[in-house]
Amino acid sequence: MGRLWLSSWRKTWCLAVVLLPIAAAVQLEQGFLFDWNPAGTTVPVPVTQQCDTIHITWSRSSATGPNPVAPYYLEVYTSAFIVPFLVEAGSGTSFDWQVPFAPNTLYQVCMYDSKGSTGGCQDIFTVIANTTTSTPSCANVTFPAGAMSVEAEASGAFSQYGWIPQCSDISVTPKNGTPPYTFTIAPSLLPPINLTSDSMDKISWTNTLQYGISYFISLADSEGNRWSQGPLHSSGGSSSCLDDSGTPTVAIAVGALAGGIVAGALIGGLGFWFYSRRQKRSAPSSEFLLAHNARSSQYTSSFDPSATDASLPLRPYHQQTASDRSMNSLPVSARNLPYQIEPFTLSTAPSDAQVPLLTQPGSDAPPASPGTEEARRQHVYVVHHDGGGPPVTVYTDDGAEVTELPPSYADNRAAGPRQRRQPGETPRKPRRGNTSQPSSG
């Protein structure tokens, strides 16, 4: 009775594939869904003990393909055999099947009804040794009518566990059997893809699966003879064929969804970054600022602790000590204490000695004296540096007050090389009644 049903199914299946366009890749629509995960399982564990019984259930569920027609059967691909196995699953909505394969065998189960409508393919599972008995016993699967002789080709050498580049071709050429032939690509967690041919010519398929997807391939003739290989994997390569709108695959839709999520996250991150930058620019600072109003002055100060960390130290971030970096991470309220901030970190590099205290964007010339009354009323702070720092020359107009600050020292910072300072002529500064004389740094 079983052989009669299987023979009847083969004839129906062959009639169905003959009506398909020759050598046209068709991804089947799922007419039903199936799995064998226990109720409440959130993340399936893809392992099975040898001779374990898996309880397979199926239903129409949310499938949109043709309505399934009983009886049903399983098509099982394995890494241990070059033929897929057909297992009758009956006419109900559940089936118990013992996994008979040896440990370390990889297997993948796809499911069909009597009309060739598919329930899709499950993920690849691995058989492990039975933990309850050292001599497990279970019924073997029945081999198909015969194994076909097939020549398979791919970009480069073809192997059972090969990685096939995207948009490259896999070709199979039947060497025996009776046409028509059905070339099937069975990717994990996706519906199978079928190509048919009524001759013994080469049948080619372009890999349109996303990177990393595993799959088996098989070839069947009209008499039930079969051949299979796998698991193969889709590897990186050209993505030009993935943009073809003729027959898009489910894998393409999944990839587009993932790309949209990534793009949305990037756009959101950029928007938040621009908003943060704008908020920082609009917030006033209570720290030492040489330019009271950035819009009314052409000067900028490298002694502005509210600027970004990249503009404060004279040496690169990776050359700073741990204490230097921890100071940069303090909030403004915690950093607004005397001599806790030393933005001019001393470096042993000779080029650091050439960085001036005051800088003017876009010009190497020394800054000119401010001409407005507001600028003349501003305080000028001079920070002295020990250990060979460059001498500081300050130009001011009448009425400007100069406050000189002694250098601060970090406990974990080694003293820099001491150099003899060369005396030089400095401009005289008008005295004020209560202004102290500059102290030497």
C-alpha positions in Angstrom: 0.0 0.0 0.0 2.9 2.3 0.9 4.7 1.6 -2.4 1.4 2.2 -4.3 0.9 5.6 -2.6 4.5 6.6 -3.2 4.3 5.6 -6.9 1.1 7.6 -7.3 2.7 10.6 -5.6 5.7 10.4 -7.9 3.5 10.5 -11.0 1.5 13.5 -9.6 4.7 15.3 -8.8 6.3 14.7 -12.1 3.1 15.9 -13.9 3.2 19.1 -11.8 6.9 19.8 -12.6 6.3 19.2 -16.3 3.9 22.1 -16.4 6.5 24.5 -15.1 8.7 26.6 -17.4 11.9 24.7 -18.5 14.9 25.8 -16.4 13.0 28.6 -14.7 13.8 29.0 -11.0 10.5 29.0 -9.0 10.5 29.4 -5.2 7.5 27.4 -4.0 4.8 29.0 -1.9 4.2 27.5 1.5 0.8 25.8 1.8 1.3 24.9 5.5 3.8 25.3 8.3 5.4 22.5 10.4 7.9 22.0 13.2 8.7 19.7 16.1 9.7 22.2 18.9 8.1 21.5 22.3 5.4 24.0 23.3 6.9 27.1 25.0 10.3 26.8 23.3 11.6 30.3 22.4 15.0 29.3 20.9 15.1 25.8 19.4 18.3 23.8 20.1 19.3 22.3 16.8 20.5 18.9 18.2 18.9 15.5 18.3 20.1 12.3 20.1 20.4 9.2 18.0 17.1 7.3 17.8 15.3 10.1 19.6 11.6 10.5 18.5 10.6 13.9 17.3 6.9 14.9 17.4 6.2 16.7 14.1 3.1 18.8 13.8 1.7 20.9 11.0 -1.2 23.2 10.1 -2.4 25.7 7.6 -1.6 28.5 10.1 -0.6 31.8 8.3 0.6 30.1 5.1 -0.7 31.7 1.9 0.2 29.1 -0.7 -2.1 26.4 -2.1 -4.2 24.5 0.4 -2.5 21.3 1.5 -3.9 18.0 0.4 -3.1 14.8 2.4 -1.2 12.5 2.5 2.1 14.2 3.6 5.7 13.2 3.4 9.1 14.3 4.7 12.1 14.8 2.5 15.2 14.4 4.7 18.6 15.6 3.5 21.8 14.4 5.3 25.5 15.0 5.2 26.1 11.2 5.4 24.4 10.1 2.2 24.2 11.4 -1.4 20.5 10.7 -1.7 17.6 12.3 0.2 15.2 10.1 2.1 11.4 10.1 1.6 9.4 9.4 4.8 5.6 8.9 4.7 3.9 11.1 7.3 0.3 10.0 6.8 -2.9 12.0 6.4 -3.2 13.6 9.9 -1.7 16.7 11.3 1.1 15.1 13.4 3.7 12.4 13.0 6.3 10.8 15.3 9.6 10.0 13.7 12.8 8.4 15.1 16.0 10.0 13.9 18.2 6.9 12.9 21.4 8.7 11.8 24.7 8.2 13.4 26.2 10.9 15.7 27.8 13.9 14.0 25.4 13.6 11.0 23.8 16.9 9.8 20.2 16.6 8.6 17.5 18.9 7.3 13.8 18.1 7.0 11.5 19.6 4.3 7.9 18.7 4.0 5.4 18.3 1.1 1.8 17.3 0.5 0.5 15.0 -2.2 0.3 17.8 -4.8 3.8 19.1 -4.2 2.8 22.0 -2.1 5.5 22.6 0.5 5.6 23.3 4.2 9.1 24.7 3.9 12.3 23.4 5.3 13.5 23.4 8.9 17.0 24.4 10.2 19.9 22.0 10.0 20.1 19.7 13.0 23.1 17.7 14.3 22.8 14.2 15.6 24.6 13.6 18.9 25.2 10.3 20.9 22.3 8.9 22.9 22.7 9.8 26.6 20.3 7.1 27.9 21.8 4.0 26.3 25.0 3.1 24.7 23.3 0.8 22.1 20.3 2.7 20.8 18.0 0.9 18.4 15.5 2.4 15.9 14.1 1.7 12.5 16.1 2.6 9.5 14.9 4.8 6.7 14.2 3.3 3.3 16.6 4.3 0.5 15.0 5.7 -2.7 14.6 3.6 -5.9 18.2 4.4 -7.0 21.0 6.9 -6.8 21.5 9.0 -9.9 24.9 9.8 -11.4 25.2 13.5 -11.5 28.1 15.9 -12.4 28.0 19.1 -10.3 29.9 22.3 -11.1 30.3 25.6 -9.3 32.6 28.6 -9.3 35.8 26.9 -8.5 36.0 23.3 -7.2 32.6 21.9 -6.1 32.6 20.2 -2.6 30.0 18.8 -0.3 30.5 21.5 2.3 31.5 24.3 -0.1 30.7 28.0 0.2 29.3 29.2 -3.1 29.7 33.0 -3.8 26.5 35.0 -4.3 25.4 35.6 -7.9 27.6 32.7 -9.1 26.1 29.6 -10.7 25.7 26.0 -9.6 25.2 23.5 -12.4 24.1 19.9 -12.4 24.2 17.5 -15.4 22.3 14.2 -15.2 24.3 11.2 -16.5 21.4 8.7 -16.2 17.7 8.6 -15.3 14.6 9.5 -17.2 13.5 13.1 -18.0 11.9 15.3 -16.9 14.4 16.2 -14.1 13.8 18.5 -11.1 16.7 20.4 -9.7 15.9 21.5 -6.1 17.6 24.0 -3.8 16.4 23.5 -0.2 17.6 26.5 2.0 17.2 26.3 5.7 14.1 28.1 7.1 12.9 29.0 3.6 10.7 27.3 1.0 12.5 25.2 -1.6 13.4 26.5 -5.1 12.7 24.2 -8.1 14.1 24.2 -11.7 12.9 21.6 -14.3 14.3 20.3 -17.5 13.0 17.7 -20.0 16.5 16.9 -21.3 19.8 15.7 -20.0 21.4 19.0 -20.6 23.1 21.0 -17.9 20.7 22.8 -15.5 22.1 26.0 -13.9 20.9 28.0 -10.9 22.3 31.4 -9.9 22.8 31.7 -6.1 20.5 34.5 -4.9 20.6 33.5 -1.3 21.9 35.9 1.3 25.3 35.5 2.9 25.6 32.6 5.4 22.4 30.7 4.5 22.9 27.0 4.4 21.2 24.7 1.9 21.1 21.3 0.2 20.7 20.6 -3.5 19.1 17.6 -5.1 18.2 16.2 -8.5 15.3 13.8 -9.2 14.1 12.2 -12.3 10.6 11.0 -13.3 11.2 7.5 -11.9 12.0 8.6 -8.4 15.8 8.2 -8.7 17.5 10.9 -6.7 20.8 12.6 -5.8 21.8 15.2 -3.2 24.7 17.2 -1.8 25.2 19.4 1.1 25.1 21.3 3.3 26.4 24.1 1.2 26.6 27.8 2.2 26.1 31.1 0.5 29.3 33.1 0.7 30.1 36.8 -0.1 30.4 37.9 -3.7 28.7 40.2 -6.2 25.2 41.3 -5.1 24.0 42.4 -8.6 21.7 39.5 -9.0 20.0 40.3 -5.6 18.5 43.4 -7.1 16.6 41.5 -9.8 12.9 42.3 -9.4 11.8 39.4 -11.6 11.7 36.6 -9.0 12.8 38.0 -5.6 13.4 35.4 -2.9 12.3 35.5 0.7 16.0 35.9 1.6 16.1 39.2 -0.2 13.1 40.5 1.7 14.7 39.5 5.0 18.0 41.2 4.0 16.1 44.4 3.0 14.3 44.5 6.3 17.6 44.1 8.2 19.2 46.8 6.0 16.3 49.2 6.8 16.7 48.6 10.5 20.4 49.4 10.3 19.8 52.5 8.2 17.1 53.8 10.6 19.5 53.3 13.5 22.2 55.3 11.7 19.9 58.1 10.8 18.6 58.3 14.4 22.2 58.3 15.8 23.2 61.1 13.5 20.2 63.2 14.4 20.9 62.7 18.1 24.6 63.7 17.5 23.7 66.9 15.7 21.1 67.8 18.4 23.7 67.3 21.1 26.3 69.4 19.3 23.7 72.2 18.9 22.8 72.1 22.6 26.5 72.3 23.6 27.1 75.3 21.3 24.1 77.2 22.7 24.9 76.5 26.4 27.1 79.2 28.1 30.2 78.1 29.9 31.3 79.2 33.4 34.9 78.1 32.8 37.9 80.2 31.7 36.9 81.6 28.3 39.1 84.0 26.5 36.4 84.9 24.0 33.4 86.2 25.9 31.2 86.1 22.8 32.2 83.9 19.9 30.1 85.8 17.4 31.5 89.2 18.3 35.2 88.1 18.4 37.5 86.5 15.9 39.5 84.7 18.4 39.1 81.2 19.8 40.8 79.8 22.9 42.5 76.4 23.1 42.2 76.9 26.9 38.4 76.3 26.7 37.7 73.2 28.8 34.1 73.0 27.4 35.5 72.1 24.0 35.7 68.5 22.8 38.3 66.3 24.4 40.1 66.0 21.1 41.0 69.7 21.1 42.2 70.0 24.7 45.3 67.9 25.1 48.5 68.5 23.2 49.2 64.8 22.9 47.1 62.1 21.4 44.5 60.2 23.5 46.4 56.9 23.4 49.5 58.7 24.9 47.7 60.1 27.9 47.7 58.5 31.3 44.6 57.1 33.0 44.4 60.1 35.3 44.4 62.5 32.3 41.5 60.7 30.7 39.5 60.5 34.0 39.7 64.3 34.3 38.2 64.7 30.9 35.2 62.5 31.8 34.2 64.6 34.8 31.1 66.9 34.6 31.5 70.6 34.4 30.3 71.1 37.9 32.9 68.7 39.3 35.7 70.2 37.1 35.0 73.8 38.2 37.4 73.6 41.1 40.8 75.4 41.4 43.7 73.7 39.6 41.9 70.5 38.8 41.9 71.1 35.1 45.1 71.2 33.1 44.1 71.3 29.5 47.7 71.7 28.2 49.0 68.2 28.9 52.8 68.2 28.6 54.2 65.8 26.0 57.7 64.7 25.2 57.2 65.2 21.5 59.3 68.2 20.2 56.4 69.4 18.1 54.2 70.0 21.1 56.4 72.9 22.2 55.3 74.9 19.1 51.6 75.1 20.0 50.7 78.6 21.1 48.4 79.5 24.0 46.2 81.7 21.8 45.2 80.6 18.3 43.3 82.3 15.5 41.4 80.1 13.0 42.7 80.2 9.5 45.8 82.3 10.3 49.3 81.7 11.6 49.8 85.4 12.5 49.7 86.5 16.2 46.3 87.8 17.2 45.7 91.6 16.9 44.6 93.6 19.9 40.8 93.7 20.4 39.4 97.1 19.5 36.1 97.2 21.3 35.4 98.4 24.8 34.0 95.0 25.7 37.2 93.3 24.7 39.3 95.8 26.7 37.3 95.0 29.9 37.9 91.3 29.6 40.3 89.5 31.9 43.3 87.7 30.4 44.5 84.6 32.0 48.1 83.3 31.6 48.9 79.8 32.5 52.6 79.1 33.1 54.1 75.6 32.3 57.2 74.2 33.9 59.5 71.7 32.3 60.5 73.5 29.2 57.3 75.1 28.1 57.5 77.9 25.6 57.6 81.5 27.0 54.3 83.3 26.9 53.9 86.8 25.4 50.7 88.6 26.0 49.6 91.7 24.1 46.9 93.8 25.7 45.4 97.3 25.4 45.0 99.8 28.1 42.6 98.8 30.8 43.0 95.0 30.4 43.8 93.1 33.6 46.3 90.2 33.5 45.9 87.4 36.0 48.7 84.9 36.0 48.1 81.4 37.3 50.8 79.0 38.6 51.2 75.7 36.9 49.3 72.7 38.3 50.9 69.3 38.8 49.5 65.8 38.4 50.8 63.1 40.8 51.2 60.5 38.1 52.8 62.7 35.5 56.5 62.5 35.1 58.4 65.8 34.9 59.1 66.8 31.4 62.6 67.7 30.1 63.8 71.0 31.5 65.2 73.5 29.0 66.9 76.7 29.7 64.6 79.6 28.7 66.1 82.2 26.5 65.5 85.7 27.7 63.7 87.9 25.2 62.4 91.4 25.0 58.7 91.7 25.9 56.4 94.7 25.4 55.9 96.8 28.5 52.5 96.8 30.1 50.9 99.9 31.6 50.8 99.6 35.4 47.6 99.7 37.4 47.4 100.8 40.9 46.4 97.4 42.5 47.9 95.0 39.9 50.7 92.7 41.1 53.9 92.1 39.1 54.0 89.0 36.9 55.6 86.0 38.6 58.0 83.9 36.6 56.8 80.5 35.5 
